Amino acid sequence: MLNVDVSSEIGQLEGVILHKPGIEIEQMVPETIEACLYSDLLNLNIAQKEYYYFQQVLSKWTKTYQIIDILTEILKDTNVKLSLVNKILEKEDKEYLSEDLLSLDAKELAKILIEGKPNILDPLYNLFFTRDASSTIYNQVLIHSMQFEVRSRESIIMDYIFKHYFKAETICLRSHSPKANTEGGDVLIARDDVMLLGQGMRSNKKGLEFLIKHFSETKSKFNILIQHLPFSPESFIHLDMVFTMLDKNKCMVYEPLIVKNNDGFEVSHIEIDNGKITYHEKSNFMKGMKDLGFDLEPIKCGGNNRLYQDREQWHSGANFFCLGEGKIIGYSRNSNTIDALNNSGFEILKAEDICNDKVNMKDYNKFVVTIDAAELPRGGGGARCMTMPIKRSKVSW
């Protein structure tokens, strides 16, 4: 069993939690798309074929866990089953379902808690974006309080998974500050002493204030860099949609916001020194990173053309996930972004070739694995959104 430990975005990946999209995403109809937090209806058959290659690449690299399997395992414990079911039903004001749900075996119950049941429980439409409900922050797990109630069950399930399967210490944001909201896409662990946060449509000021307070009480010296995000278009939902780490000296950026800050969105550096909190304003996010000791080459999502920058950012062109230092995975459809990576020294490896054993990732020092996907990007997230790291090896800075 892995002990949770994530102290960077780029350390060698040792374990990750995934969820293969299932029939829950077919429960949407045009009238409910917005309430389900989607922009379009997805074709499940195609989405699963695309996800197969994504999952297989990760499985060839590291230990992968599927939420349905872990949830089934912990529900075999009668006390866990009783507690989890009652907590979910209390939250959703459906306590009258308790007897029926508790009569189910662990496998069937886990299935219903994820896929839902007509007129009884809503499906977890967004669960394949495993990043959002929780974040491994060093040797603890932050259980997020997400803005929309349609996702609240995800946080409860992840709390129980980490407590009862991984035996991890969890911090439940909602229990500390009911009006605070954060999501995992807005939380990036840059280094032992640096956390990057986004403040926007999903993570609010109170949520970030909770994290500042938490680290001021638990770390003697710590730094938080906050990027304020536009509330529209919806592709700016999280920080990791405009900035992701790729290596010690490289990052992927949506240039107009992260480098140029054309519209003047606030960037704040919060310095924590033995309980003392000092605020510094920065001209842009890259300046803030440089002042914190990161000498980063910004690789532009969409390349040098503003038209392509906007188009490819919309389909998660800045949202990459690190398997290790300089070893990343993302969507092939963002061709100008992939070209920019190639020009910066990343070998392009096709996921299908890796899965068919035509290519071995370990033969390359720096690479980007490209996933051919049309349906998955339409869900509104990329490779980082679909992964919840449990453990990474330490990075020697």
C-alpha positions in Angstrom: 0.0 0.0 0.0 1.3 3.4 -1.0 1.7 6.2 1.6 0.5 9.5 0.2 3.3 11.8 -0.6 3.3 14.5 -3.3 5.7 17.4 -3.1 5.9 18.4 -6.7 4.1 18.3 -10.0 7.0 16.7 -11.8 8.4 13.9 -9.6 8.4 10.3 -10.8 4.8 9.1 -10.5 4.4 6.1 -8.2 0.6 5.8 -8.0 -2.5 7.5 -9.4 -6.2 7.3 -9.0 -8.4 7.1 -12.2 -12.0 6.6 -13.1 -13.0 5.2 -16.5 -16.0 7.2 -17.8 -19.1 5.0 -17.6 -22.8 5.2 -18.2 -23.1 8.0 -15.7 -22.2 10.4 -18.5 -25.0 9.0 -20.7 -27.6 10.1 -18.1 -27.4 13.7 -19.3 -29.9 15.2 -21.7 -29.8 18.6 -23.5 -31.9 20.2 -20.7 -29.5 19.1 -18.0 -26.1 19.7 -19.6 -25.6 23.0 -17.8 -26.6 21.6 -14.4 -24.2 18.7 -15.0 -21.4 21.2 -15.6 -20.9 20.2 -19.3 -21.0 22.1 -22.5 -22.1 19.2 -24.7 -23.3 15.6 -24.7 -20.5 13.0 -24.9 -20.5 9.8 -26.9 -19.7 7.2 -24.3 -18.5 4.5 -26.7 -15.9 6.8 -28.3 -14.9 8.4 -25.0 -14.2 5.0 -23.5 -12.1 4.0 -26.5 -10.0 7.2 -26.2 -9.7 6.7 -22.4 -8.5 3.1 -22.9 -5.2 4.4 -24.4 -4.8 7.0 -21.7 -5.3 4.5 -18.9 -3.0 1.9 -20.6 -0.2 4.4 -20.9 -0.4 5.2 -17.2 -0.6 1.5 -16.3 2.6 0.8 -18.2 4.3 3.6 -16.3 3.0 3.3 -12.7 0.5 1.8 -10.3 -3.1 2.8 -11.2 -6.2 2.5 -9.1 -9.8 2.7 -10.3 -12.3 4.4 -8.0 -14.9 1.7 -8.5 -12.5 -1.0 -7.3 -11.3 0.9 -4.2 -14.9 1.9 -3.3 -16.1 -1.7 -3.6 -13.3 -2.8 -1.4 -13.9 -0.4 1.5 -17.7 -1.0 1.3 -17.0 -4.6 2.3 -16.5 -3.2 5.8 -19.9 -2.9 7.5 -19.0 0.1 9.6 -17.6 2.0 6.6 -20.6 1.1 4.5 -23.1 2.3 7.1 -21.1 5.5 7.7 -20.6 6.4 4.1 -24.1 5.7 3.0 -25.6 7.7 5.8 -23.3 10.6 5.2 -24.1 10.8 1.5 -27.9 10.5 2.1 -27.8 13.1 4.8 -26.0 15.5 2.5 -28.4 14.8 -0.3 -31.5 14.8 2.0 -32.5 11.3 1.1 -32.2 9.4 4.4 -35.3 7.4 3.4 -33.1 5.4 1.0 -30.8 4.1 3.7 -32.4 0.7 4.2 -32.6 -0.1 0.5 -29.0 1.0 -0.2 -27.5 -0.8 2.8 -29.2 -4.0 1.7 -27.0 -4.1 -1.4 -23.7 -5.9 -1.6 -20.5 -3.8 -1.9 -20.1 -4.2 -5.6 -23.7 -3.2 -6.5 -23.7 -0.3 -4.0 -20.4 1.1 -5.3 -21.9 1.0 -8.8 -25.1 2.8 -7.8 -23.2 5.5 -5.8 -21.3 6.3 -9.0 -23.7 5.6 -11.9 -26.8 6.6 -10.0 -30.3 5.2 -10.3 -33.2 6.9 -12.0 -35.5 8.8 -9.6 -33.3 7.7 -6.7 -29.7 9.0 -6.9 -28.1 11.3 -9.4 -25.1 10.0 -11.3 -21.6 11.4 -10.8 -21.3 12.9 -14.2 -17.9 14.4 -13.6 -16.1 11.6 -11.7 -13.7 10.8 -14.5 -12.1 14.2 -13.6 -10.6 12.6 -10.5 -8.4 15.6 -9.9 -11.1 17.9 -8.5 -12.5 16.3 -5.4 -9.2 15.9 -3.6 -5.6 16.9 -3.6 -2.6 15.1 -2.2 -0.6 18.0 -0.5 2.6 16.6 0.7 1.8 13.8 3.2 -1.9 14.8 3.7 -5.0 14.8 1.4 -7.1 17.9 1.1 -10.8 17.0 0.5 -12.2 19.9 -1.5 -15.5 21.6 -0.9 -16.7 22.1 -4.5 -18.9 24.9 -5.6 -21.7 22.9 -7.1 -23.7 20.4 -5.1 -23.8 18.0 -8.1 -20.2 17.1 -7.2 -20.4 17.0 -3.4 -20.7 13.2 -3.3 -17.4 12.9 -5.1 -15.6 14.7 -2.2 -17.3 12.4 0.4 -16.3 9.3 -1.5 -12.7 10.4 -1.9 -12.5 11.2 1.8 -13.5 7.7 2.6 -11.2 6.2 0.0 -8.2 8.0 1.4 -9.1 7.4 5.1 -10.0 3.7 4.8 -8.0 2.4 1.9 -4.8 4.4 1.9 -5.0 5.1 5.7 -4.2 8.8 4.9 -4.8 11.9 7.0 -7.4 14.0 5.3 -8.4 17.6 5.8 -12.0 18.3 4.9 -12.4 21.9 3.8 -16.2 22.0 4.3 -16.0 21.0 8.0 -13.5 23.9 8.6 -15.1 26.6 6.6 -18.6 26.0 5.1 -18.5 28.9 2.7 -15.0 28.1 1.4 -14.7 26.4 -2.1 -11.6 24.9 -3.7 -11.0 22.3 -6.4 -8.0 20.3 -7.3 -7.4 21.9 -10.7 -6.6 25.1 -8.8 -4.0 23.5 -6.5 -0.5 22.8 -7.9 2.4 21.6 -5.7 5.4 23.3 -7.2 8.0 22.4 -4.6 8.4 21.5 -0.9 8.0 25.1 0.0 5.8 26.4 -2.8 2.1 25.9 -3.7 0.4 27.5 -6.7 -3.3 28.4 -6.5 -5.9 29.6 -8.8 -8.8 31.9 -7.7 -11.7 32.0 -10.1 -15.0 30.5 -10.8 -14.5 27.3 -8.8 -12.0 28.2 -6.0 -13.1 31.3 -4.0 -11.3 33.7 -1.7 -12.5 32.0 1.5 -11.1 28.7 0.2 -7.7 30.2 -0.5 -7.8 32.0 2.9 -8.3 28.6 4.6 -5.2 27.2 2.8 -3.1 30.2 3.7 -4.1 29.9 7.3 -3.5 26.1 7.3 0.1 26.5 6.0 0.8 29.4 8.3 0.0 27.1 11.2 1.8 24.0 9.9 4.9 25.3 8.0 7.6 27.5 9.3 8.6 28.8 5.9 6.2 28.5 2.9 5.2 30.4 -0.2 1.9 30.5 -2.1 1.5 32.1 -5.5 -2.1 33.0 -6.5 -3.3 33.6 -10.0 -6.7 35.3 -10.4 -8.6 33.7 -13.3 -11.2 35.0 -15.7 -14.8 33.9 -15.0 -15.4 33.4 -18.7 -15.0 31.6 -21.0 -15.5 28.4 -19.1 -12.2 26.9 -20.3 -10.5 29.1 -17.7 -12.2 27.0 -15.0 -8.9 26.1 -13.2 -5.3 27.2 -12.9 -4.2 24.0 -14.6 -6.1 25.1 -17.7 -3.6 27.9 -18.2 -0.5 26.7 -16.5 1.1 23.3 -15.9 4.7 22.3 -14.9 6.5 20.1 -17.4 10.0 19.8 -15.9 12.4 21.6 -13.6 13.0 24.3 -16.2 9.9 24.1 -18.4 6.2 24.9 -18.1 3.2 25.0 -20.4 1.4 28.4 -20.4 -1.5 30.2 -21.9 0.6 33.2 -22.8 -1.9 36.1 -22.8 -2.7 35.5 -19.1 0.3 33.8 -17.6 3.2 35.7 -19.3 1.7 38.9 -20.6 -1.2 39.3 -18.3 -2.9 41.4 -20.9 -6.1 42.0 -18.9 -4.3 42.8 -15.6 -5.5 39.8 -13.5 -4.0 40.0 -10.0 -1.1 37.8 -9.1 -0.2 37.6 -5.4 2.7 36.0 -3.6 1.9 35.1 0.0 5.1 34.6 2.1 4.8 32.7 5.3 7.7 33.0 7.8 7.1 31.4 11.3 3.4 32.4 11.3 4.0 35.9 9.8 2.1 36.4 6.6 3.3 38.9 4.0 1.6 39.8 0.7 3.5 40.8 -2.4 1.9 41.8 -5.7 3.5 40.5 -9.0 3.2 41.9 -12.5 2.5 38.4 -13.9 2.6 34.7 -12.9 5.9 34.0 -14.6 7.5 36.9 -12.7 6.2 35.4 -9.4 7.7 32.0 -10.3 11.1 33.5 -11.1 11.2 35.4 -7.8 10.5 32.1 -6.1 13.6 30.5 -7.7 12.1 28.8 -10.7 14.0 29.5 -14.0 11.3 28.3 -16.4 11.1 28.3 -20.1 7.4 29.0 -20.9 6.2 26.8 -23.8 3.1 28.4 -25.4 -0.2 26.6 -25.6 -1.1 27.0 -29.3 2.3 28.2 -30.3 2.9 31.9 -31.3 -0.4 32.5 -33.0 -3.1 34.1 -30.7 -5.9 32.4 -32.7 -4.4 29.0 -32.1 -3.6 29.9 -28.5 -7.3 30.6 -27.8 -8.5 27.6 -29.8 -6.2 25.1 -28.2 -6.6 26.4 -24.7 -10.3 25.8 -25.1 -9.6 22.1 -25.5 -7.1 21.8 -22.6 -4.0 22.6 -24.6 -2.3 23.9 -21.5 -3.4 20.9 -19.4 -0.5 18.4 -19.3 0.2 15.7 -16.7 3.7 14.7 -15.7 4.8 11.1 -15.4 8.2 12.3 -14.3 10.6 15.2 -15.0 10.2 16.1 -18.7 7.9 13.2 -19.3 4.3 14.3 -20.0 1.0 13.3 -21.5 -1.7 15.3 -23.2 -4.1 15.5 -26.2 -2.8 15.2 -29.8 -5.6 17.4 -31.2 -3.7 20.5 -29.9 -1.2 20.2 -32.8 0.4 23.7 -32.5 1.0 23.0 -28.8 2.5 19.6 -29.6 4.8 21.2 -32.2 5.9 23.8 -29.6 6.8 21.0 -27.3 8.7 19.1 -30.0 10.6 22.3 -30.8 11.6 22.5 -27.1 13.1 19.0 -27.1 10.1 16.8 -26.3 10.0 13.6 -28.4 6.4 12.9 -29.6 5.2 9.4 -28.7 1.8 8.2 -29.7 -0.2 6.5 -27.0 -1.4 3.8 -29.4 2.2 2.9 -30.3 3.1 2.6 -26.6 0.1 0.4 -25.9 1.0 -1.9 -28.8 4.6 -2.2 -27.5 6.0 -0.4 -30.6 7.5 2.3 -28.4 9.0 2.1 -24.9 8.7 5.3 -22.9 11.8 4.4 -20.9 14.0 4.7 -24.0 13.4 8.5 -24.0 14.7 11.1 -21.7 12.1 13.8 -22.5 8.8 13.1 -24.2 5.2 14.0 -24.7 2.7 11.1 -25.0 -0.1 12.2 -27.3 -3.7 10.8 -26.8 -5.9 10.9 -29.9 -9.1 12.2 -28.5 -12.2 14.1 -29.7 -14.8 13.2 -27.0 -12.7 13.4 -23.8 -11.7 17.1 -24.5 -15.3 18.0 -25.0 -15.9 17.1 -21.3 -13.9 20.2 -20.4 -10.6 18.8 -19.1 -7.3 17.3 -20.0 -4.7 14.8 -18.7 -4.1 16.5 -15.4 -7.8 16.8 -14.8 -8.2 13.0 -15.2 -5.5 12.0 -12.8 -5.3 12.1 -9.0 -1.6 11.4 -8.0 -1.1 9.5 -4.7 2.7 9.5 -4.6 5.6 11.0 -6.4 9.3 10.5 -5.9 11.2 13.5 -4.5 12.8 16.0 -7.0 16.3 17.2 -6.5 16.1 20.9 -7.1 
